């Protein structure tokens, strides 16, 4: 996709027809798997528009926006412009919002945040949401458990996050106990933090 095509696609993100908007978002998410397209879409202004679409009243539009952001987050330059998106995505993880949004959106949010957390640029944004991530592990939904664990693993690669990950107040499920014991073996100097 060249820059002109990217700008044309971004222009479709302003369509009032929700069908057109949803198809444009799905197309954008698919195209955003390639670095050249990620760059052209960023330069075309899509990140700001996607952030605004996270509060769209239609669930399908929110879901498609989250998925597009997830693919765009795999680009380091895009991540530099995503600081405003991260608190919005993290807000989807609160219990009240999870219940309102549904599993498919929460799974997409976790996937997107997992892509963001590959780099340590915004790890500090996650501190106040660690309890929400741990709570997802206790749910009966395997997809949510897996995505929450992937996100926690990405956060745990940052030594500055380890004390907070191990010190978070959570109820310890079997899954979580396994995760914590693995992290304690890797970072033994923090093993005394959680009792």
C-alpha positions in Angstrom: 0.0 0.0 0.0 1.4 3.4 -1.0 0.9 6.6 1.1 -2.0 7.8 -1.1 -3.9 4.5 -0.6 -3.2 4.7 3.2 -4.6 8.2 3.3 -7.7 7.1 1.3 -8.2 4.2 3.8 -7.8 6.5 6.7 -10.4 8.8 5.2 -12.9 5.9 5.2 -12.5 5.8 9.0 -14.6 9.0 9.1 -17.5 7.4 7.2 -20.9 7.8 8.7 -22.0 4.5 7.3 -21.1 1.9 10.0 -20.9 -0.9 7.4 -18.3 1.0 5.4 -16.5 2.0 8.6 -16.3 -1.6 9.9 -15.1 -2.9 6.5 -12.4 -0.2 6.4 -11.3 -1.1 9.9 -11.0 -4.8 9.1 -9.1 -4.0 5.9 -6.8 -1.7 7.9 -6.2 -4.4 10.5 -5.2 -6.9 7.8 -3.0 -4.4 6.0 -1.3 -3.3 9.3 0.5 -6.7 9.5 3.2 -5.3 7.2 5.8 -2.7 8.3 5.6 -0.5 5.3 1.8 -0.4 5.7 2.1 0.3 9.4 4.3 3.3 8.6 2.1 4.6 5.8 -1.0 4.3 8.0 0.6 6.1 10.8 1.7 8.9 8.5 -1.8 9.0 7.1 -3.2 9.8 10.6 -4.9 6.5 11.5 -3.7 6.2 15.1 -5.6 9.3 16.3 -8.8 8.2 14.6 -8.5 4.6 15.9 -8.2 6.1 19.4 -11.4 8.0 19.0 -13.2 4.9 17.6 -12.5 3.0 20.9 -15.5 4.8 22.3 -17.8 4.2 19.4 -21.3 3.0 20.5 -21.2 -0.1 18.2 -19.3 -3.1 19.6 -18.1 -4.3 16.2 -16.5 -1.0 15.5 -14.7 -0.9 18.9 -13.5 -4.5 18.3 -12.2 -3.8 14.8 -10.5 -0.7 16.1 -8.8 -2.6 18.9 -7.6 -5.3 16.5 -6.2 -2.7 14.1 -4.4 -1.0 17.0 -3.0 -4.4 17.9 -1.3 -4.9 14.6 -0.1 -1.3 14.4 1.4 -1.7 17.9 4.0 -4.1 16.5 5.8 -1.1 15.0 8.1 0.9 17.3 7.4 4.2 15.6 3.7 3.6 16.0 4.1 2.8 19.7 5.7 6.3 20.2 2.4 7.8 19.1 0.2 5.4 21.1 0.7 6.8 24.6 -2.9 8.2 24.7 -4.4 4.8 23.6 -2.9 2.8 26.4 -4.9 4.1 29.3 -8.1 3.7 27.3 -7.2 0.1 26.5 -6.3 -0.6 30.1 -9.7 0.8 31.3 -11.3 -2.2 29.4 -9.7 -4.5 32.0 -11.6 -3.3 35.0 -14.3 -5.7 36.2 -17.2 -3.4 35.4 -16.0 -2.6 31.9 -15.2 -6.3 31.3 -18.8 -7.2 32.2 -20.1 -4.5 29.9 -17.9 -5.2 26.9 -17.8 -8.9 26.7 -15.1 -11.5 26.3 -14.2 -10.9 22.6 -13.3 -7.3 23.2 -11.4 -8.0 26.4 -9.4 -10.7 24.5 -8.6 -8.2 21.7 -7.5 -5.6 24.3 -5.2 -8.1 26.0 -3.7 -9.1 22.7 -3.1 -5.4 21.7 -1.6 -4.6 25.2 0.6 -7.7 24.8 1.9 -6.3 21.6 2.5 -2.9 23.2 4.3 -4.6 26.2 6.8 -6.2 23.9 8.8 -3.0 24.3 9.2 -1.5 27.8 8.2 2.0 26.7 4.9 2.1 28.5 5.2 -0.6 31.2 4.8 2.0 33.9 1.2 2.5 32.7 0.4 -1.1 33.7 1.2 -0.8 37.5 -2.3 0.2 38.6 -3.9 -2.6 36.5 -1.8 -5.5 37.6 -4.6 -6.7 40.0 -7.0 -6.7 37.0 -4.6 -8.8 35.0 -4.2 -11.3 37.8 -8.0 -11.4 38.2 -8.3 -12.5 34.5 -6.3 -15.5 35.2 -8.9 -16.8 37.7 -11.7 -16.6 35.1 -12.9 -19.7 33.4 -12.2 -18.3 30.0 -9.1 -20.0 28.6 -8.5 -17.4 25.9 -8.6 -14.6 28.5 -6.3 -16.5 30.8 -3.8 -17.1 28.0 -3.8 -13.5 26.8 -3.4 -12.2 30.3 -0.5 -14.6 31.0 1.2 -13.5 27.7 0.8 -9.9 28.7 2.2 -10.6 32.2 5.2 -12.5 30.7 5.9 -9.5 28.4 5.8 -7.2 31.4 8.0 -9.6 33.4 10.8 -9.2 30.9 11.4 -5.7 32.4 13.3 -6.1 35.7 11.8 -2.9 36.9 8.3 -4.5 36.8 9.2 -7.7 38.6 8.9 -6.3 42.2 5.4 -5.0 41.4 4.4 -8.2 39.6 5.4 -10.3 42.6 4.1 -7.9 45.1 0.6 -7.3 43.7 -2.2 -8.2 46.0 -4.0 -11.1 44.4 -5.7 -14.3 45.2 -3.4 -17.1 44.1 -4.9 -19.6 41.7 -3.1 -22.6 40.6 -2.2 -21.0 37.3 -1.0 -17.8 39.0 1.1 -19.8 41.5 2.8 -21.5 38.6 3.6 -18.1 36.9 4.9 -16.6 40.1 7.1 -19.6 40.9 8.7 -19.4 37.4 9.4 -15.7 37.9 10.8 -16.3 41.4 13.3 -18.8 39.9 14.4 -16.3 37.3 14.6 -13.4 39.8 15.5 -15.0 43.2 16.4 -11.7 44.8 12.7 -10.8 44.7 11.5 -14.2 46.1 10.7 -12.8 49.5 8.3 -10.2 48.3 5.2 -12.4 48.0 4.2 -14.6 50.8 
